[in-house]
Amino acid sequence: MDDEVFLRLKAFFPQVTLTEQEENHFKSLWLVKTFNQYDLITEAGNVERYFYFVLEGVQAIYILNEKGEKVVLGFSYSGSPSGVFDSFIKKQPSDTFLEALKPSKMLAITFKDYQSLFEKHPDFYVWGHEFFQQILFGRLHREVELLTLSAEQRYTTFMQRCPEELKVIPQKYLASYLNMKPETFSRLRSSIDY
């Protein structure tokens, strides 16, 4: 892992202070994983084996509805975490799929090594507390938006806050995430400046 990549990874854990020796050990725990566009990273029914930190690319986490259609629950992209966290933590088969929407390069850590960080460094508990709080609050905020905003408001709100990487993925994924038909998303994209 080169210094630039390590600085990006380290910035994801701002609450954690490590000595130089601890940093070297921390670096050694991460593997580089690459995926082609539309590769399934995690398949429903399998246990998530890794916690990922995204270096490049965009991934979607989704379930299949009764018609076999993808219902997108969220995205990960450069600088963000990725993986099926509930399956990873509980070591239970996933209900969701994780798919690379763009060619992706990610750092991956196994559950055993992830757990060892918490055992050896109490700072990781502070990081974990804040990290999972952000996920919980983000999910609650998203549910409120889905239940209270119009399609146009959901579209505008999302496009204003989403990173550029997400704006260039296939629009059917964005439409699903925003709980609207692809035609509605397309119409809004052509008619609304955000």
Rosetta constraint file for C-alpha pairs under 8 A:
AtomPair CA 1 CA 5 HARMONIC 6.29 0.50
AtomPair CA 1 CA 6 HARMONIC 6.38 0.50
AtomPair CA 1 CA 27 HARMONIC 7.11 0.50
AtomPair CA 2 CA 6 HARMONIC 6.24 0.50
AtomPair CA 3 CA 7 HARMONIC 6.09 0.50
AtomPair CA 4 CA 8 HARMONIC 6.42 0.50
AtomPair CA 5 CA 9 HARMONIC 6.29 0.50
AtomPair CA 5 CA 55 HARMONIC 7.79 0.50
AtomPair CA 6 CA 10 HARMONIC 5.92 0.50
AtomPair CA 6 CA 27 HARMONIC 7.30 0.50
AtomPair CA 7 CA 11 HARMONIC 6.05 0.50
AtomPair CA 8 CA 12 HARMONIC 6.71 0.50
AtomPair CA 8 CA 79 HARMONIC 7.18 0.50
AtomPair CA 9 CA 13 HARMONIC 7.19 0.50
AtomPair CA 9 CA 53 HARMONIC 7.23 0.50
AtomPair CA 9 CA 79 HARMONIC 7.91 0.50
AtomPair CA 10 CA 14 HARMONIC 6.86 0.50
AtomPair CA 12 CA 79 HARMONIC 7.59 0.50
AtomPair CA 12 CA 80 HARMONIC 7.90 0.50
AtomPair CA 13 CA 124 HARMONIC 7.95 0.50
AtomPair CA 13 CA 127 HARMONIC 6.42 0.50
AtomPair CA 14 CA 127 HARMONIC 7.54 0.50
AtomPair CA 15 CA 123 HARMONIC 6.20 0.50
AtomPair CA 15 CA 124 HARMONIC 7.35 0.50
AtomPair CA 15 CA 126 HARMONIC 6.63 0.50
AtomPair CA 15 CA 127 HARMONIC 5.62 0.50
AtomPair CA 16 CA 121 HARMONIC 8.00 0.50
AtomPair CA 16 CA 123 HARMONIC 4.96 0.50
AtomPair CA 16 CA 124 HARMONIC 6.14 0.50
AtomPair CA 16 CA 127 HARMONIC 7.05 0.50
AtomPair CA 17 CA 123 HARMONIC 7.10 0.50
AtomPair CA 18 CA 22 HARMONIC 5.42 0.50
AtomPair CA 18 CA 23 HARMONIC 5.70 0.50
AtomPair CA 19 CA 23 HARMONIC 6.03 0.50
AtomPair CA 20 CA 24 HARMONIC 6.33 0.50
AtomPair CA 21 CA 25 HARMONIC 6.48 0.50
AtomPair CA 22 CA 26 HARMONIC 6.02 0.50
AtomPair CA 23 CA 27 HARMONIC 6.09 0.50
AtomPair CA 24 CA 28 HARMONIC 6.34 0.50
AtomPair CA 25 CA 29 HARMONIC 6.71 0.50
AtomPair CA 26 CA 30 HARMONIC 7.49 0.50
AtomPair CA 29 CA 109 HARMONIC 6.14 0.50
AtomPair CA 29 CA 110 HARMONIC 7.98 0.50
AtomPair CA 29 CA 113 HARMONIC 6.41 0.50
AtomPair CA 30 CA 107 HARMONIC 5.81 0.50
AtomPair CA 30 CA 108 HARMONIC 5.28 0.50
AtomPair CA 30 CA 109 HARMONIC 4.94 0.50
AtomPair CA 31 CA 107 HARMONIC 5.44 0.50
AtomPair CA 31 CA 108 HARMONIC 5.07 0.50
AtomPair CA 31 CA 109 HARMONIC 6.47 0.50
AtomPair CA 32 CA 105 HARMONIC 7.00 0.50
AtomPair CA 32 CA 106 HARMONIC 5.77 0.50
AtomPair CA 32 CA 107 HARMONIC 4.66 0.50
AtomPair CA 32 CA 108 HARMONIC 6.25 0.50
AtomPair CA 33 CA 105 HARMONIC 5.79 0.50
AtomPair CA 33 CA 106 HARMONIC 5.25 0.50
AtomPair CA 33 CA 107 HARMONIC 6.10 0.50
AtomPair CA 33 CA 108 HARMONIC 6.69 0.50
AtomPair CA 34 CA 103 HARMONIC 7.56 0.50
AtomPair CA 34 CA 104 HARMONIC 5.56 0.50
AtomPair CA 34 CA 105 HARMONIC 4.44 0.50
AtomPair CA 34 CA 106 HARMONIC 6.32 0.50
AtomPair CA 35 CA 39 HARMONIC 6.03 0.50
AtomPair CA 35 CA 41 HARMONIC 7.45 0.50
AtomPair CA 35 CA 100 HARMONIC 6.64 0.50
AtomPair CA 35 CA 103 HARMONIC 5.72 0.50
AtomPair CA 35 CA 104 HARMONIC 5.07 0.50
AtomPair CA 35 CA 105 HARMONIC 6.50 0.50
AtomPair CA 36 CA 100 HARMONIC 6.82 0.50
AtomPair CA 36 CA 102 HARMONIC 6.99 0.50
AtomPair CA 36 CA 103 HARMONIC 4.51 0.50
AtomPair CA 36 CA 104 HARMONIC 6.44 0.50
AtomPair CA 37 CA 100 HARMONIC 5.38 0.50
AtomPair CA 37 CA 101 HARMONIC 5.31 0.50
AtomPair CA 37 CA 102 HARMONIC 4.58 0.50
AtomPair CA 37 CA 103 HARMONIC 4.51 0.50
AtomPair CA 37 CA 104 HARMONIC 7.32 0.50
AtomPair CA 38 CA 99 HARMONIC 5.89 0.50
AtomPair CA 38 CA 100 HARMONIC 4.96 0.50
AtomPair CA 38 CA 101 HARMONIC 5.30 0.50
AtomPair CA 38 CA 102 HARMONIC 7.02 0.50
AtomPair CA 38 CA 103 HARMONIC 7.91 0.50
AtomPair CA 39 CA 99 HARMONIC 5.76 0.50
AtomPair CA 39 CA 100 HARMONIC 5.43 0.50
AtomPair CA 39 CA 101 HARMONIC 7.87 0.50
AtomPair CA 40 CA 97 HARMONIC 7.14 0.50
AtomPair CA 40 CA 98 HARMONIC 5.99 0.50
AtomPair CA 40 CA 99 HARMONIC 4.48 0.50
AtomPair CA 40 CA 100 HARMONIC 6.48 0.50
AtomPair CA 41 CA 97 HARMONIC 7.62 0.50
AtomPair CA 41 CA 98 HARMONIC 5.35 0.50
AtomPair CA 41 CA 99 HARMONIC 5.45 0.50
AtomPair CA 41 CA 100 HARMONIC 6.81 0.50
AtomPair CA 42 CA 46 HARMONIC 6.97 0.50
AtomPair CA 42 CA 47 HARMONIC 7.92 0.50
AtomPair CA 42 CA 48 HARMONIC 6.36 0.50
AtomPair CA 42 CA 83 HARMONIC 7.68 0.50
AtomPair CA 42 CA 84 HARMONIC 7.57 0.50
AtomPair CA 42 CA 96 HARMONIC 7.86 0.50
AtomPair CA 42 CA 97 HARMONIC 5.47 0.50
AtomPair CA 42 CA 98 HARMONIC 4.91 0.50
AtomPair CA 42 CA 99 HARMONIC 7.05 0.50
AtomPair CA 43 CA 94 HARMONIC 7.24 0.50
AtomPair CA 43 CA 96 HARMONIC 6.77 0.50
AtomPair CA 43 CA 97 HARMONIC 4.72 0.50
AtomPair CA 43 CA 98 HARMONIC 6.60 0.50
AtomPair CA 44 CA 63 HARMONIC 7.99 0.50
AtomPair CA 44 CA 93 HARMONIC 6.96 0.50
AtomPair CA 44 CA 94 HARMONIC 4.90 0.50
AtomPair CA 44 CA 95 HARMONIC 4.93 0.50
AtomPair CA 44 CA 96 HARMONIC 4.80 0.50
AtomPair CA 44 CA 97 HARMONIC 5.14 0.50
AtomPair CA 45 CA 93 HARMONIC 4.77 0.50
AtomPair CA 45 CA 94 HARMONIC 5.16 0.50
AtomPair CA 45 CA 95 HARMONIC 6.26 0.50
AtomPair CA 45 CA 96 HARMONIC 7.93 0.50
AtomPair CA 46 CA 92 HARMONIC 7.80 0.50
AtomPair CA 46 CA 93 HARMONIC 4.70 0.50
AtomPair CA 46 CA 94 HARMONIC 5.59 0.50
AtomPair CA 47 CA 87 HARMONIC 5.70 0.50
AtomPair CA 47 CA 88 HARMONIC 6.65 0.50
AtomPair CA 47 CA 91 HARMONIC 6.00 0.50
AtomPair CA 47 CA 92 HARMONIC 5.51 0.50
AtomPair CA 47 CA 93 HARMONIC 4.33 0.50
AtomPair CA 47 CA 94 HARMONIC 5.65 0.50
AtomPair CA 48 CA 83 HARMONIC 7.08 0.50
AtomPair CA 48 CA 84 HARMONIC 5.99 0.50
AtomPair CA 48 CA 85 HARMONIC 7.62 0.50
AtomPair CA 48 CA 87 HARMONIC 5.41 0.50
AtomPair CA 48 CA 88 HARMONIC 4.76 0.50
AtomPair CA 48 CA 91 HARMONIC 7.25 0.50
AtomPair CA 48 CA 92 HARMONIC 7.97 0.50
AtomPair CA 48 CA 93 HARMONIC 7.36 0.50
AtomPair CA 48 CA 94 HARMONIC 6.82 0.50
AtomPair CA 49 CA 88 HARMONIC 6.11 0.50
AtomPair CA 49 CA 110 HARMONIC 6.11 0.50
AtomPair CA 49 CA 111 HARMONIC 6.74 0.50
AtomPair CA 50 CA 83 HARMONIC 6.77 0.50
AtomPair CA 50 CA 88 HARMONIC 6.65 0.50
AtomPair CA 50 CA 108 HARMONIC 5.60 0.50
AtomPair CA 50 CA 109 HARMONIC 5.34 0.50
AtomPair CA 50 CA 110 HARMONIC 4.85 0.50
AtomPair CA 50 CA 111 HARMONIC 6.36 0.50
AtomPair CA 51 CA 81 HARMONIC 7.41 0.50
AtomPair CA 51 CA 82 HARMONIC 6.51 0.50
AtomPair CA 51 CA 83 HARMONIC 5.57 0.50
AtomPair CA 51 CA 84 HARMONIC 7.84 0.50
AtomPair CA 51 CA 85 HARMONIC 7.25 0.50
AtomPair CA 51 CA 88 HARMONIC 7.11 0.50
AtomPair CA 51 CA 108 HARMONIC 5.63 0.50
AtomPair CA 51 CA 109 HARMONIC 5.45 0.50
AtomPair CA 51 CA 110 HARMONIC 6.65 0.50
AtomPair CA 51 CA 111 HARMONIC 7.35 0.50
AtomPair CA 51 CA 114 HARMONIC 7.80 0.50
AtomPair CA 52 CA 81 HARMONIC 5.57 0.50
AtomPair CA 52 CA 82 HARMONIC 4.83 0.50
AtomPair CA 52 CA 83 HARMONIC 5.79 0.50
AtomPair CA 52 CA 106 HARMONIC 6.11 0.50
AtomPair CA 52 CA 107 HARMONIC 5.47 0.50
AtomPair CA 52 CA 108 HARMONIC 4.50 0.50
AtomPair CA 52 CA 109 HARMONIC 6.60 0.50
AtomPair CA 53 CA 79 HARMONIC 6.76 0.50
AtomPair CA 53 CA 80 HARMONIC 5.95 0.50
AtomPair CA 53 CA 81 HARMONIC 4.53 0.50
AtomPair CA 53 CA 82 HARMONIC 5.97 0.50
AtomPair CA 53 CA 106 HARMONIC 5.53 0.50
AtomPair CA 53 CA 107 HARMONIC 5.07 0.50
AtomPair CA 53 CA 108 HARMONIC 6.50 0.50
AtomPair CA 54 CA 76 HARMONIC 7.31 0.50
AtomPair CA 54 CA 77 HARMONIC 5.89 0.50
AtomPair CA 54 CA 78 HARMONIC 4.89 0.50
AtomPair CA 54 CA 79 HARMONIC 5.48 0.50
AtomPair CA 54 CA 80 HARMONIC 5.61 0.50
AtomPair CA 54 CA 81 HARMONIC 6.06 0.50
AtomPair CA 54 CA 82 HARMONIC 6.62 0.50
AtomPair CA 54 CA 104 HARMONIC 7.60 0.50
AtomPair CA 54 CA 105 HARMONIC 6.43 0.50
AtomPair CA 54 CA 106 HARMONIC 4.42 0.50
AtomPair CA 54 CA 107 HARMONIC 6.42 0.50
AtomPair CA 55 CA 77 HARMONIC 7.67 0.50
AtomPair CA 55 CA 78 HARMONIC 4.94 0.50
AtomPair CA 55 CA 79 HARMONIC 6.05 0.50
AtomPair CA 55 CA 104 HARMONIC 7.50 0.50
AtomPair CA 55 CA 105 HARMONIC 5.46 0.50
AtomPair CA 55 CA 106 HARMONIC 5.12 0.50
AtomPair CA 55 CA 107 HARMONIC 7.08 0.50
AtomPair CA 56 CA 77 HARMONIC 6.76 0.50
AtomPair CA 56 CA 78 HARMONIC 4.97 0.50
AtomPair CA 56 CA 103 HARMONIC 7.54 0.50
AtomPair CA 56 CA 104 HARMONIC 5.16 0.50
AtomPair CA 56 CA 105 HARMONIC 4.99 0.50
AtomPair CA 56 CA 106 HARMONIC 6.76 0.50
AtomPair CA 57 CA 77 HARMONIC 5.69 0.50
AtomPair CA 57 CA 78 HARMONIC 6.19 0.50
AtomPair CA 57 CA 100 HARMONIC 7.35 0.50
AtomPair CA 57 CA 101 HARMONIC 7.37 0.50
AtomPair CA 57 CA 102 HARMONIC 5.07 0.50
AtomPair CA 57 CA 103 HARMONIC 5.46 0.50
AtomPair CA 57 CA 104 HARMONIC 4.18 0.50
AtomPair CA 57 CA 105 HARMONIC 6.57 0.50
AtomPair CA 57 CA 165 HARMONIC 7.77 0.50
AtomPair CA 58 CA 75 HARMONIC 6.94 0.50
AtomPair CA 58 CA 76 HARMONIC 5.70 0.50
AtomPair CA 58 CA 77 HARMONIC 4.43 0.50
AtomPair CA 58 CA 78 HARMONIC 7.14 0.50
AtomPair CA 58 CA 100 HARMONIC 6.07 0.50
AtomPair CA 58 CA 101 HARMONIC 5.45 0.50
AtomPair CA 58 CA 102 HARMONIC 5.32 0.50
AtomPair CA 58 CA 103 HARMONIC 7.52 0.50
AtomPair CA 58 CA 104 HARMONIC 6.61 0.50
AtomPair CA 58 CA 165 HARMONIC 7.04 0.50
AtomPair CA 58 CA 166 HARMONIC 7.12 0.50
AtomPair CA 58 CA 169 HARMONIC 7.97 0.50
AtomPair CA 59 CA 75 HARMONIC 5.52 0.50
AtomPair CA 59 CA 76 HARMONIC 5.15 0.50
AtomPair CA 59 CA 77 HARMONIC 6.39 0.50
AtomPair CA 59 CA 82 HARMONIC 7.80 0.50
AtomPair CA 59 CA 98 HARMONIC 6.67 0.50
AtomPair CA 59 CA 99 HARMONIC 5.41 0.50
AtomPair CA 59 CA 100 HARMONIC 4.36 0.50
AtomPair CA 59 CA 101 HARMONIC 5.21 0.50
AtomPair CA 59 CA 102 HARMONIC 7.05 0.50
AtomPair CA 59 CA 104 HARMONIC 7.79 0.50
AtomPair CA 60 CA 72 HARMONIC 6.69 0.50
AtomPair CA 60 CA 73 HARMONIC 7.56 0.50
AtomPair CA 60 CA 74 HARMONIC 5.86 0.50
AtomPair CA 60 CA 75 HARMONIC 4.49 0.50
AtomPair CA 60 CA 76 HARMONIC 6.52 0.50
AtomPair CA 60 CA 98 HARMONIC 5.70 0.50
AtomPair CA 60 CA 99 HARMONIC 5.38 0.50
AtomPair CA 60 CA 100 HARMONIC 6.60 0.50
AtomPair CA 60 CA 101 HARMONIC 6.67 0.50
AtomPair CA 60 CA 173 HARMONIC 7.82 0.50
AtomPair CA 61 CA 72 HARMONIC 5.96 0.50
AtomPair CA 61 CA 73 HARMONIC 5.69 0.50
AtomPair CA 61 CA 74 HARMONIC 5.43 0.50
AtomPair CA 61 CA 75 HARMONIC 6.16 0.50
AtomPair CA 61 CA 84 HARMONIC 7.72 0.50
AtomPair CA 61 CA 96 HARMONIC 6.56 0.50
AtomPair CA 61 CA 97 HARMONIC 5.54 0.50
AtomPair CA 61 CA 98 HARMONIC 4.46 0.50
AtomPair CA 61 CA 99 HARMONIC 6.51 0.50
AtomPair CA 62 CA 70 HARMONIC 6.05 0.50
AtomPair CA 62 CA 71 HARMONIC 5.29 0.50
AtomPair CA 62 CA 72 HARMONIC 4.24 0.50
AtomPair CA 62 CA 73 HARMONIC 5.24 0.50
AtomPair CA 62 CA 74 HARMONIC 7.17 0.50
AtomPair CA 62 CA 96 HARMONIC 5.47 0.50
AtomPair CA 62 CA 97 HARMONIC 5.33 0.50
AtomPair CA 62 CA 98 HARMONIC 6.62 0.50
AtomPair CA 63 CA 70 HARMONIC 5.80 0.50
AtomPair CA 63 CA 71 HARMONIC 5.34 0.50
AtomPair CA 63 CA 72 HARMONIC 6.70 0.50
AtomPair CA 63 CA 73 HARMONIC 7.55 0.50
AtomPair CA 63 CA 95 HARMONIC 6.87 0.50
AtomPair CA 63 CA 96 HARMONIC 4.83 0.50
AtomPair CA 63 CA 97 HARMONIC 6.16 0.50
AtomPair CA 64 CA 68 HARMONIC 5.10 0.50
AtomPair CA 64 CA 69 HARMONIC 5.25 0.50
AtomPair CA 64 CA 70 HARMONIC 4.75 0.50
AtomPair CA 64 CA 71 HARMONIC 5.96 0.50
AtomPair CA 64 CA 96 HARMONIC 7.87 0.50
AtomPair CA 65 CA 69 HARMONIC 5.44 0.50
AtomPair CA 65 CA 70 HARMONIC 6.58 0.50
AtomPair CA 65 CA 71 HARMONIC 6.65 0.50
AtomPair CA 70 CA 176 HARMONIC 7.43 0.50
AtomPair CA 71 CA 176 HARMONIC 5.65 0.50
AtomPair CA 71 CA 177 HARMONIC 6.85 0.50
AtomPair CA 72 CA 173 HARMONIC 6.40 0.50
AtomPair CA 72 CA 174 HARMONIC 7.83 0.50
AtomPair CA 72 CA 176 HARMONIC 5.49 0.50
AtomPair CA 72 CA 177 HARMONIC 4.73 0.50
AtomPair CA 73 CA 177 HARMONIC 5.96 0.50
AtomPair CA 74 CA 177 HARMONIC 6.72 0.50
AtomPair CA 76 CA 80 HARMONIC 5.90 0.50
AtomPair CA 76 CA 81 HARMONIC 6.53 0.50
AtomPair CA 76 CA 82 HARMONIC 5.62 0.50
AtomPair CA 77 CA 81 HARMONIC 7.83 0.50
AtomPair CA 77 CA 82 HARMONIC 7.93 0.50
AtomPair CA 77 CA 165 HARMONIC 7.26 0.50
AtomPair CA 77 CA 166 HARMONIC 7.86 0.50
AtomPair CA 83 CA 88 HARMONIC 7.72 0.50
AtomPair CA 83 CA 98 HARMONIC 6.92 0.50
AtomPair CA 84 CA 88 HARMONIC 6.13 0.50
AtomPair CA 84 CA 94 HARMONIC 7.08 0.50
AtomPair CA 84 CA 96 HARMONIC 7.36 0.50
AtomPair CA 84 CA 97 HARMONIC 7.99 0.50
AtomPair CA 84 CA 98 HARMONIC 7.18 0.50
AtomPair CA 85 CA 89 HARMONIC 6.02 0.50
AtomPair CA 86 CA 90 HARMONIC 5.91 0.50
AtomPair CA 86 CA 91 HARMONIC 7.90 0.50
AtomPair CA 86 CA 92 HARMONIC 7.89 0.50
AtomPair CA 86 CA 94 HARMONIC 7.64 0.50
AtomPair CA 87 CA 91 HARMONIC 5.26 0.50
AtomPair CA 87 CA 92 HARMONIC 5.00 0.50
AtomPair CA 87 CA 93 HARMONIC 5.93 0.50
AtomPair CA 87 CA 94 HARMONIC 5.17 0.50
AtomPair CA 88 CA 92 HARMONIC 7.34 0.50
AtomPair CA 88 CA 111 HARMONIC 6.93 0.50
AtomPair CA 89 CA 111 HARMONIC 7.49 0.50
AtomPair CA 100 CA 104 HARMONIC 6.37 0.50
AtomPair CA 101 CA 169 HARMONIC 6.75 0.50
AtomPair CA 102 CA 169 HARMONIC 7.52 0.50
AtomPair CA 109 CA 113 HARMONIC 6.37 0.50
AtomPair CA 109 CA 114 HARMONIC 6.21 0.50
AtomPair CA 110 CA 114 HARMONIC 5.99 0.50
AtomPair CA 111 CA 115 HARMONIC 5.99 0.50
AtomPair CA 112 CA 116 HARMONIC 6.23 0.50
AtomPair CA 113 CA 117 HARMONIC 6.53 0.50
AtomPair CA 114 CA 118 HARMONIC 7.14 0.50
AtomPair CA 115 CA 119 HARMONIC 6.45 0.50
AtomPair CA 116 CA 120 HARMONIC 6.07 0.50
AtomPair CA 117 CA 121 HARMONIC 5.72 0.50
AtomPair CA 117 CA 124 HARMONIC 6.69 0.50
AtomPair CA 118 CA 122 HARMONIC 5.96 0.50
AtomPair CA 118 CA 123 HARMONIC 7.62 0.50
AtomPair CA 118 CA 124 HARMONIC 5.27 0.50
AtomPair CA 118 CA 125 HARMONIC 6.22 0.50
AtomPair CA 121 CA 125 HARMONIC 7.95 0.50
AtomPair CA 122 CA 126 HARMONIC 7.26 0.50
AtomPair CA 123 CA 127 HARMONIC 6.45 0.50
AtomPair CA 124 CA 128 HARMONIC 5.88 0.50
AtomPair CA 125 CA 129 HARMONIC 5.97 0.50
AtomPair CA 126 CA 130 HARMONIC 6.37 0.50
AtomPair CA 127 CA 131 HARMONIC 5.93 0.50
AtomPair CA 128 CA 132 HARMONIC 6.01 0.50
AtomPair CA 129 CA 133 HARMONIC 6.13 0.50
AtomPair CA 130 CA 134 HARMONIC 6.17 0.50
AtomPair CA 131 CA 135 HARMONIC 6.46 0.50
AtomPair CA 132 CA 136 HARMONIC 6.11 0.50
AtomPair CA 133 CA 137 HARMONIC 6.05 0.50
AtomPair CA 134 CA 138 HARMONIC 5.84 0.50
AtomPair CA 135 CA 139 HARMONIC 6.15 0.50
AtomPair CA 136 CA 140 HARMONIC 6.29 0.50
AtomPair CA 137 CA 141 HARMONIC 6.07 0.50
AtomPair CA 138 CA 142 HARMONIC 6.15 0.50
AtomPair CA 139 CA 143 HARMONIC 6.24 0.50
AtomPair CA 140 CA 144 HARMONIC 6.33 0.50
AtomPair CA 141 CA 145 HARMONIC 6.30 0.50
AtomPair CA 142 CA 146 HARMONIC 6.18 0.50
AtomPair CA 143 CA 147 HARMONIC 6.17 0.50
AtomPair CA 144 CA 148 HARMONIC 5.92 0.50
AtomPair CA 144 CA 149 HARMONIC 7.99 0.50
AtomPair CA 145 CA 149 HARMONIC 5.31 0.50
AtomPair CA 145 CA 154 HARMONIC 6.78 0.50
AtomPair CA 146 CA 154 HARMONIC 7.24 0.50
AtomPair CA 146 CA 178 HARMONIC 7.30 0.50
AtomPair CA 146 CA 179 HARMONIC 7.32 0.50
AtomPair CA 149 CA 153 HARMONIC 5.58 0.50
AtomPair CA 149 CA 154 HARMONIC 5.83 0.50
AtomPair CA 150 CA 154 HARMONIC 6.11 0.50
AtomPair CA 151 CA 155 HARMONIC 6.09 0.50
AtomPair CA 151 CA 178 HARMONIC 7.64 0.50
AtomPair CA 151 CA 180 HARMONIC 6.91 0.50
AtomPair CA 152 CA 156 HARMONIC 6.16 0.50
AtomPair CA 152 CA 188 HARMONIC 6.77 0.50
AtomPair CA 153 CA 157 HARMONIC 5.93 0.50
AtomPair CA 154 CA 158 HARMONIC 6.00 0.50
AtomPair CA 154 CA 178 HARMONIC 6.52 0.50
AtomPair CA 155 CA 159 HARMONIC 6.08 0.50
AtomPair CA 155 CA 178 HARMONIC 6.96 0.50
AtomPair CA 155 CA 185 HARMONIC 7.51 0.50
AtomPair CA 155 CA 188 HARMONIC 7.34 0.50
AtomPair CA 156 CA 160 HARMONIC 6.11 0.50
AtomPair CA 156 CA 192 HARMONIC 7.75 0.50
AtomPair CA 156 CA 194 HARMONIC 5.85 0.50
AtomPair CA 157 CA 161 HARMONIC 6.56 0.50
AtomPair CA 158 CA 162 HARMONIC 5.84 0.50
AtomPair CA 159 CA 167 HARMONIC 7.55 0.50
AtomPair CA 159 CA 194 HARMONIC 6.75 0.50
AtomPair CA 160 CA 194 HARMONIC 6.19 0.50
AtomPair CA 162 CA 166 HARMONIC 6.53 0.50
AtomPair CA 162 CA 167 HARMONIC 7.48 0.50
AtomPair CA 163 CA 167 HARMONIC 7.12 0.50
AtomPair CA 164 CA 168 HARMONIC 7.19 0.50
AtomPair CA 165 CA 169 HARMONIC 7.30 0.50
AtomPair CA 169 CA 173 HARMONIC 7.42 0.50
AtomPair CA 169 CA 174 HARMONIC 7.74 0.50
AtomPair CA 170 CA 174 HARMONIC 7.24 0.50
AtomPair CA 171 CA 175 HARMONIC 5.98 0.50
AtomPair CA 171 CA 182 HARMONIC 6.85 0.50
AtomPair CA 171 CA 185 HARMONIC 7.42 0.50
AtomPair CA 171 CA 186 HARMONIC 7.62 0.50
AtomPair CA 172 CA 176 HARMONIC 6.09 0.50
AtomPair CA 172 CA 181 HARMONIC 7.98 0.50
AtomPair CA 172 CA 182 HARMONIC 5.40 0.50
AtomPair CA 173 CA 177 HARMONIC 6.20 0.50
AtomPair CA 174 CA 178 HARMONIC 6.18 0.50
AtomPair CA 174 CA 185 HARMONIC 7.92 0.50
AtomPair CA 175 CA 179 HARMONIC 6.08 0.50
AtomPair CA 175 CA 180 HARMONIC 5.20 0.50
AtomPair CA 175 CA 181 HARMONIC 6.00 0.50
AtomPair CA 175 CA 182 HARMONIC 5.29 0.50
AtomPair CA 175 CA 184 HARMONIC 7.87 0.50
AtomPair CA 175 CA 185 HARMONIC 5.58 0.50
AtomPair CA 176 CA 180 HARMONIC 5.94 0.50
AtomPair CA 176 CA 181 HARMONIC 7.05 0.50
AtomPair CA 176 CA 182 HARMONIC 7.54 0.50
AtomPair CA 180 CA 184 HARMONIC 6.33 0.50
AtomPair CA 180 CA 185 HARMONIC 6.65 0.50
AtomPair CA 181 CA 185 HARMONIC 6.43 0.50
AtomPair CA 182 CA 186 HARMONIC 6.07 0.50
AtomPair CA 183 CA 187 HARMONIC 6.11 0.50
AtomPair CA 184 CA 188 HARMONIC 6.14 0.50
AtomPair CA 185 CA 189 HARMONIC 6.02 0.50
AtomPair CA 186 CA 190 HARMONIC 6.28 0.50
AtomPair CA 187 CA 191 HARMONIC 6.18 0.50
AtomPair CA 188 CA 192 HARMONIC 5.63 0.50
AtomPair CA 189 CA 193 HARMONIC 7.80 0.50
